[in-house]
Amino acid sequence: MPQIIRNIPLQLSGGPAREAVAVGNNAAWLCPCGRTLPLLGRTHGSPGEAPANFRVACPDCKREFIIDPADDAPQGRAVQVREVPTTDAR
C-alpha cells in the first residue's frame, strides 16, 4: 500500500501561510526565497520549541524552519511547518 501524502500548513513569519507536503513524520516545502529544490525535514520529539539539530535551514537565504508533530506523540506525524527565528550559530 502506498504512503499517503498530506498537505499541511507552512507558517511563515511576516507573510501569508503556504502549503507543505507530509508523509508520516517527514515534510517537504519550497522556501519563499525562490529556491527551486525543496527543503526536507522531520518532526522533533520535544515539547515546545525544537532543538537546533531538528531545524532545517535554507542553504540559499538561511531562513530556518521546524516541523511540528501531532500532540499525541513525540516525532509523530507532521502537522505543520513553521518558520522560526534564525539561530546565531549559522
C-alpha positions in Angstrom: 0.0 0.0 0.0 1.5 3.4 -1.0 2.2 6.0 1.7 -0.4 8.8 1.9 0.8 12.3 1.1 -1.0 15.1 3.0 -1.0 18.8 2.6 -0.1 20.7 5.8 0.3 24.4 6.6 3.6 26.2 6.1 3.5 29.1 8.6 5.8 32.0 7.5 6.9 34.8 9.8 5.5 38.0 8.5 3.7 36.5 5.5 0.7 34.5 4.4 0.6 30.8 5.1 1.5 28.4 2.3 1.4 24.7 1.9 3.9 21.9 2.5 3.5 18.2 2.0 4.0 15.5 4.6 4.4 11.7 4.7 4.5 10.3 8.2 6.9 12.5 10.3 8.6 13.9 7.2 7.7 17.1 5.4 8.9 18.9 2.3 8.3 22.5 1.1 9.6 25.2 -1.2 11.3 28.1 0.6 9.7 31.5 -0.1 13.1 32.8 -1.3 12.6 31.1 -4.6 15.0 28.2 -4.2 14.0 25.6 -6.8 14.8 22.5 -4.8 12.5 21.6 -1.9 13.6 21.7 1.8 13.1 18.4 3.7 12.9 17.7 7.4 11.3 15.6 10.1 9.4 16.3 13.3 11.1 17.0 16.6 10.5 14.9 19.7 10.5 17.5 22.5 7.6 19.6 23.7 7.7 23.2 22.8 10.5 24.6 20.6 12.5 22.1 18.5 16.2 21.5 19.4 18.7 23.1 17.0 19.5 19.8 15.3 15.9 19.4 14.1 15.9 22.8 12.4 16.1 23.0 8.6 18.0 26.0 7.2 17.6 27.0 3.6 21.1 27.0 2.1 20.2 30.0 -0.1 18.6 32.5 2.3 19.4 31.0 5.7 15.7 31.0 6.8 15.1 28.3 9.4 12.1 26.0 9.8 10.8 23.3 12.2 8.3 20.6 11.6 5.7 20.3 14.4 4.5 16.8 15.4 0.9 15.9 16.3 0.3 16.4 20.0 -0.2 12.7 20.7 3.4 11.5 20.0 7.0 12.8 20.0 8.3 12.6 16.5 4.7 11.8 15.4 3.2 12.7 12.1 3.9 16.1 10.8 1.1 18.6 11.2 2.7 21.9 10.2 6.0 23.5 9.2 6.9 26.8 10.9 9.5 29.4 10.1 11.4 30.3 13.2 14.0 33.0 14.2 17.4 32.2 12.8 20.0 31.0 15.3 23.2 32.9 15.7 25.3 29.8 15.1 24.8 29.9 11.3 
